[in-house]
C-alpha cells in the first residue's frame, strides 16, 4: 500500500470506496473505487479528514474488499435472494419475494469463524417481504488473503445454501370454530376475524368457516368437510385446554390424522396441536389466539405456508426464545420470540 499526500494525488485512481459521514444526515461513499482524483476533490477529501491517499498494489494471493464481498455473497445466496452491487466493501442480500427466510446457522457460524470474514443475517424462520434486507457480507480489512474466500466458497458447496427465501404458497384454508357457547349463539365468536386477518397478511385464502359444538364427532365431520371441499389445510379455534368438555384434540384425532404434537414449549400457545391428514396440516389453536396479537400460530403458520412439514423436534426447539414478553407495542417478527 502506497501513501500519497492528497495534494499530490490528482490524476490517481482510488483503489477503494471512501466513506463520508455527516452525523444525522449522511453516511455513504463520497468517492467510489476507480474514481480519478481531480483538483476539485482535494478540499472534500480534507474535510473528510483525509490528508493522504493510499494506493493499493495487490499480489496474486490477495483480494480486494469489493471482489471478496461479491464472491462471499454469491457463495452464500440461494433461491429467493437477490444481491446488491458492492458498496464500501459490502454486498447486501434482499428477498426477491414474500416468504420465509431460512438460514443454516451452523454453516454461518463456520464462515464467521474464518479470520476477516463477516456475514450477518436475520434469524432463521423469519417471515420477510419482497425487497427486505435479510443479510450482508464483507471482509473486515481492505484486503485479505484469497484462500480465505476460497475456503468459504468450498464450505458453501452443499445441498442447501447458507441463506434462502422459501416463497409462501397460495393455500386454501378452512376454519372450524368449536365450543357450545359460540355454536348455540350464547357469545359472539372472536376467533374467525383473527384467522381471517392473519391469512390475508400472508396471502392465504379462507374458503369457509364452520362452527361445531363441544362434540368430537361433529368437530371431526367439520374438519373432513373442509378437506372434501378442497382445503389445503384446516385451522381450529378453541376447545384445546385440559377441561373435560374441551374435545377439539379428540375431534382432530378422530379424522385419522397423524398427530405430531399436542402441546408446545411456547407462551402464549402451550396447548397448540399440529397434525397431518395425509400431507394436509391441521392446526389446533388454543384460546390465546383471540387475546394475544402474537402466539405460537405466528411461529408455525409461516412455515406451513412455506411448504415445510412440521416435526416434533421443530416444536421442541421453540422453547428457547418461546416466551413472548407481550410488549405494549408488538414488533414481531423483529424480536426474539420464536427465534431459537
C-alpha positions as CSV (number, residue, x, y, z in Angstrom):
1,X,0.0,0.0,0.0
2,X,1.5,3.3,-1.1
3,X,0.8,6.5,0.9
4,X,0.4,9.7,-1.1
5,X,-0.4,13.3,0.1
6,X,-3.8,14.3,-1.3
7,X,-2.2,17.4,-2.8
8,X,-0.1,15.1,-4.9
9,X,-2.9,12.6,-5.8
10,X,-4.5,14.5,-8.7
11,X,-5.0,12.1,-11.6
12,X,-4.5,9.0,-9.4
13,X,-7.1,6.2,-9.3
14,X,-8.7,5.2,-6.0
15,X,-8.4,1.6,-5.0
16,X,-11.3,1.5,-2.6
17,X,-14.5,3.4,-1.7
18,X,-14.0,6.4,0.6
19,X,-16.8,6.9,3.2
20,X,-18.1,10.3,4.2
21,X,-20.1,10.8,7.3
22,X,-22.3,13.8,8.2
23,X,-23.8,13.0,11.6
24,X,-27.6,12.8,11.4
25,X,-27.6,13.5,7.7
26,X,-25.4,11.3,5.5
27,X,-23.2,8.2,5.5
28,X,-22.0,6.7,2.3
29,X,-19.3,6.6,-0.3
30,X,-18.2,10.1,-1.3
31,X,-15.8,8.6,-3.8
32,X,-16.1,5.1,-5.4
33,X,-13.3,2.7,-6.2
34,X,-11.9,3.6,-9.6
35,X,-12.6,7.3,-9.2
36,X,-9.9,9.5,-10.7
37,X,-9.0,12.3,-8.3
38,X,-9.3,15.8,-9.5
39,X,-8.2,19.2,-8.1
40,X,-11.8,19.8,-7.0
41,X,-11.7,16.7,-4.8
42,X,-8.9,17.9,-2.6
43,X,-11.0,20.2,-0.4
44,X,-13.6,17.5,0.0
45,X,-11.0,14.9,1.0
46,X,-9.5,17.3,3.5
47,X,-13.0,17.9,5.0
48,X,-13.3,14.1,5.4
49,X,-10.1,14.1,7.4
50,X,-8.1,12.6,4.6
51,X,-4.6,14.1,4.4
52,X,-3.3,11.1,2.4
53,X,-4.5,8.7,-0.2
54,X,-3.5,5.0,0.0
55,X,-2.9,3.3,-3.4
56,X,-3.2,-0.5,-3.4
57,X,-0.8,-2.8,-5.0
58,X,-2.2,-6.3,-4.7
59,X,-0.3,-9.5,-5.4
60,X,-1.9,-12.7,-6.7
61,X,-2.5,-14.1,-3.2
62,X,-4.6,-11.1,-2.1
63,X,-8.1,-10.0,-2.9
64,X,-9.8,-6.6,-2.6
65,X,-12.8,-6.0,-0.4
66,X,-15.3,-5.5,-3.2
67,X,-14.3,-8.6,-5.1
68,X,-14.3,-10.5,-1.8
69,X,-17.8,-9.4,-0.9
70,X,-19.2,-10.3,-4.3
71,X,-17.7,-13.8,-4.1
72,X,-18.8,-14.3,-0.5
73,X,-22.4,-13.3,-1.4
74,X,-22.5,-15.5,-4.5
75,X,-21.3,-18.5,-2.5
76,X,-23.9,-18.0,0.3
77,X,-27.0,-16.9,-1.5
78,X,-29.7,-19.4,-2.5
79,X,-33.1,-19.2,-4.1
80,X,-35.2,-16.1,-3.4
81,X,-32.2,-13.9,-2.7
82,X,-31.0,-11.0,-4.9
83,X,-27.7,-9.3,-4.3
84,X,-26.7,-5.6,-4.5
85,X,-23.6,-4.2,-6.1
86,X,-20.7,-3.8,-3.7
87,X,-20.7,-0.5,-1.8
88,X,-18.0,0.5,0.6
89,X,-16.8,-3.1,0.6
90,X,-20.3,-4.6,1.4
91,X,-22.8,-6.6,-0.5
92,X,-26.4,-6.8,0.7
93,X,-28.8,-9.7,0.4
94,X,-32.5,-8.9,-0.3
95,X,-35.6,-11.0,-0.5
96,X,-36.9,-11.4,-4.1
97,X,-40.5,-12.1,-2.9
98,X,-42.5,-12.6,0.3
99,X,-41.6,-15.8,2.1
100,X,-39.7,-17.4,4.9
101,X,-36.0,-16.8,5.4
102,X,-34.0,-19.9,6.0
103,X,-30.5,-19.7,7.5
104,X,-28.1,-22.6,8.0
105,X,-26.9,-21.3,11.4
106,X,-24.1,-23.8,11.9
107,X,-22.6,-23.0,8.5
108,X,-23.0,-19.3,9.1
109,X,-21.1,-19.8,12.3
110,X,-18.4,-21.7,10.5
111,X,-18.0,-18.9,7.9
112,X,-17.7,-16.2,10.5
113,X,-15.1,-18.2,12.4
114,X,-12.7,-17.6,9.5
115,X,-10.5,-14.6,10.2
116,X,-11.5,-11.3,8.4
117,X,-14.9,-12.7,7.2
118,X,-18.1,-11.0,8.3
119,X,-21.6,-12.3,7.3
120,X,-24.6,-11.1,9.2
121,X,-28.3,-12.2,8.8
122,X,-31.7,-12.0,10.2
123,X,-32.7,-15.1,12.2
124,X,-33.8,-18.4,10.8
125,X,-37.5,-18.8,10.1
126,X,-38.2,-15.0,9.9
127,X,-41.1,-14.0,7.6
128,X,-39.8,-11.4,5.1
129,X,-41.3,-9.2,2.5
130,X,-40.1,-8.7,-1.1
131,X,-37.2,-6.2,-1.2
132,X,-36.4,-6.6,2.5
133,X,-32.8,-6.6,3.6
134,X,-32.1,-10.1,5.1
135,X,-28.3,-10.2,5.2
136,X,-25.0,-8.5,4.4
137,X,-21.4,-9.6,4.0
138,X,-17.9,-8.1,3.7
139,X,-14.3,-8.6,4.8
140,X,-13.0,-6.6,7.7
141,X,-9.8,-5.2,6.2
142,X,-9.5,-3.5,2.8
143,X,-7.6,-6.6,1.6
144,X,-7.4,-10.2,2.7
145,X,-5.8,-13.5,1.6
146,X,-7.6,-15.0,-1.4
147,X,-7.5,-18.5,0.2
148,X,-9.9,-17.4,2.9
149,X,-12.6,-16.5,0.3
150,X,-11.9,-19.8,-1.4
151,X,-12.4,-21.6,1.9
152,X,-15.9,-20.1,2.3
153,X,-16.8,-21.0,-1.3
154,X,-15.8,-24.6,-0.7
155,X,-17.8,-24.8,2.5
156,X,-20.9,-23.5,0.8
157,X,-21.0,-26.2,-1.9
158,X,-23.5,-28.3,0.0
159,X,-27.1,-29.3,-0.9
160,X,-28.6,-26.3,1.0
161,X,-27.4,-22.7,0.7
162,X,-26.4,-20.6,3.7
163,X,-29.4,-18.3,3.1
164,X,-32.6,-18.7,1.0
165,X,-36.2,-17.4,1.0
166,X,-38.9,-20.0,0.6
167,X,-42.0,-18.5,-1.1
168,X,-45.3,-18.6,0.7
169,X,-47.8,-20.9,-1.1
170,X,-51.3,-19.7,-2.0
171,X,-53.0,-22.1,0.3
172,X,-56.8,-22.6,0.6
173,X,-57.7,-22.9,4.3
174,X,-60.8,-23.9,6.2
175,X,-61.5,-22.8,9.8
176,X,-63.5,-24.7,12.4
177,X,-64.6,-22.7,15.5
178,X,-65.5,-25.0,18.4
179,X,-67.4,-24.6,21.6
180,X,-71.1,-24.8,22.7
181,X,-71.1,-21.1,23.7
182,X,-70.4,-20.0,20.1
183,X,-72.3,-22.8,18.3
184,X,-75.5,-22.0,20.2
185,X,-75.1,-18.3,19.9
186,X,-74.5,-17.5,23.6
187,X,-71.5,-15.4,22.8
188,X,-70.1,-13.7,19.7
189,X,-67.2,-15.6,18.0
190,X,-63.8,-13.7,18.3
191,X,-61.6,-16.3,16.6
192,X,-62.7,-16.0,12.9
193,X,-61.7,-12.3,12.5
194,X,-58.3,-13.2,13.9
195,X,-57.7,-16.0,11.4
196,X,-59.1,-14.0,8.5
197,X,-56.7,-11.1,9.2
198,X,-53.6,-13.4,9.5
199,X,-54.5,-15.3,6.4
200,X,-54.8,-12.0,4.4
201,X,-51.4,-10.8,5.7
202,X,-49.8,-13.9,4.2
203,X,-51.8,-14.2,1.0
204,X,-53.7,-17.4,2.0
205,X,-57.3,-17.9,1.1
206,X,-60.0,-18.5,3.7
207,X,-62.5,-20.7,1.9
208,X,-65.1,-21.3,4.7
209,X,-65.7,-21.1,8.4
210,X,-67.6,-23.8,10.1
211,X,-68.9,-23.9,13.7
212,X,-69.1,-27.1,15.8
213,X,-70.3,-27.8,19.4
214,X,-68.2,-29.5,22.0
215,X,-68.7,-32.8,20.3
216,X,-65.7,-34.7,19.0
217,X,-67.7,-36.4,16.2
218,X,-69.1,-33.0,15.0
219,X,-65.6,-31.5,15.1
220,X,-64.2,-34.4,13.0
221,X,-67.0,-34.0,10.5
222,X,-66.4,-30.3,10.1
223,X,-62.7,-30.8,9.5
224,X,-63.3,-33.5,6.9
225,X,-65.9,-31.4,5.1
226,X,-63.3,-28.7,4.6
227,X,-60.9,-31.2,3.0
228,X,-63.7,-32.6,0.8
229,X,-64.3,-29.1,-0.4
230,X,-60.7,-28.6,-1.5
231,X,-59.0,-27.1,1.6
232,X,-55.2,-27.5,1.7
233,X,-55.3,-27.2,5.5
234,X,-57.6,-26.6,8.4
235,X,-57.3,-24.4,11.5
236,X,-59.4,-25.0,14.6
237,X,-60.1,-22.4,17.2
238,X,-61.0,-23.1,20.8
239,X,-61.5,-26.2,22.9
240,X,-57.8,-27.1,23.3
241,X,-57.5,-27.0,27.1
242,X,-57.5,-29.9,29.6
243,X,-61.1,-29.2,30.6
244,X,-63.2,-32.4,30.2
245,X,-65.6,-30.6,27.7
246,X,-62.8,-29.3,25.5
247,X,-62.7,-32.1,22.9
248,X,-61.2,-30.4,19.9
249,X,-58.0,-32.5,20.2
250,X,-60.1,-35.7,20.2
251,X,-62.0,-34.4,17.2
252,X,-58.7,-33.9,15.3
253,X,-57.6,-37.4,16.2
254,X,-60.8,-38.9,15.0
255,X,-60.1,-37.7,11.5
256,X,-57.3,-40.3,11.3
257,X,-54.7,-37.5,11.1
258,X,-51.2,-38.2,12.4
259,X,-50.7,-36.0,15.5
260,X,-47.2,-34.6,15.5
261,X,-47.6,-32.7,18.8
262,X,-50.2,-31.7,21.3
263,X,-48.6,-29.1,23.5
264,X,-45.7,-26.8,22.8
265,X,-43.0,-25.0,24.9
266,X,-44.3,-21.6,23.8
267,X,-46.2,-19.0,25.8
268,X,-48.7,-18.0,24.7
269,X,-49.7,-21.1,22.9
270,X,-48.8,-24.1,25.1
271,X,-52.0,-26.1,24.2
272,X,-51.3,-25.9,20.5
273,X,-51.7,-29.0,18.3
274,X,-50.3,-29.8,14.9
275,X,-51.4,-32.9,12.9
276,X,-51.4,-34.0,9.3
277,X,-54.3,-35.5,7.4
278,X,-52.1,-37.1,4.7
279,X,-50.0,-34.2,3.6
280,X,-52.5,-31.6,4.7
281,X,-51.9,-29.8,8.1
282,X,-54.5,-29.4,10.9
283,X,-53.5,-26.7,13.4
284,X,-55.4,-26.5,16.7
285,X,-55.0,-23.1,18.2
286,X,-56.0,-22.5,21.9
287,X,-58.0,-19.5,23.2
288,X,-54.8,-17.4,23.5
289,X,-55.2,-16.7,19.8
290,X,-58.2,-14.5,20.5
291,X,-56.5,-12.3,23.1
292,X,-52.8,-12.1,22.1
293,X,-51.6,-10.4,19.0
294,X,-48.7,-12.8,18.6
295,X,-48.8,-16.5,19.6
296,X,-47.3,-19.9,18.5
297,X,-49.6,-19.7,15.5
298,X,-47.4,-16.9,14.1
299,X,-44.3,-19.1,14.5
300,X,-45.8,-22.2,12.8
301,X,-48.2,-20.7,10.2
302,X,-45.4,-19.1,8.0
303,X,-43.5,-22.4,8.0
304,X,-46.6,-24.3,6.9
305,X,-47.2,-21.7,4.1
306,X,-43.6,-22.1,3.0
307,X,-44.2,-25.8,2.4
308,X,-42.5,-27.2,5.5
309,X,-43.8,-30.3,7.2
310,X,-43.6,-29.6,10.9
311,X,-41.8,-32.3,13.0
312,X,-41.9,-32.9,16.8
313,X,-38.3,-31.7,17.1
314,X,-39.4,-28.4,15.4
315,X,-41.9,-27.8,18.2
316,X,-39.4,-28.8,20.9
317,X,-36.9,-26.3,19.5
318,X,-39.3,-23.4,20.0
319,X,-38.7,-23.5,23.8
320,X,-35.6,-21.4,23.5
321,X,-37.0,-18.0,22.7
322,X,-40.5,-19.3,23.0
323,X,-41.6,-16.8,25.8
324,X,-43.4,-13.8,24.4
325,X,-42.9,-10.8,26.7
326,X,-46.1,-9.2,25.4
327,X,-44.7,-5.8,24.7
328,X,-47.1,-2.8,24.7
329,X,-46.1,-2.3,21.1
330,X,-45.6,-5.6,19.3
331,X,-42.7,-5.6,16.8
332,X,-42.9,-9.2,15.8
333,X,-41.1,-10.6,13.8
334,X,-38.4,-8.1,14.7
335,X,-38.0,-9.5,18.1
336,X,-36.7,-12.6,19.9
337,X,-40.0,-14.5,20.0
338,X,-39.6,-18.0,18.5
339,X,-36.0,-17.3,17.3
340,X,-34.0,-20.2,18.7
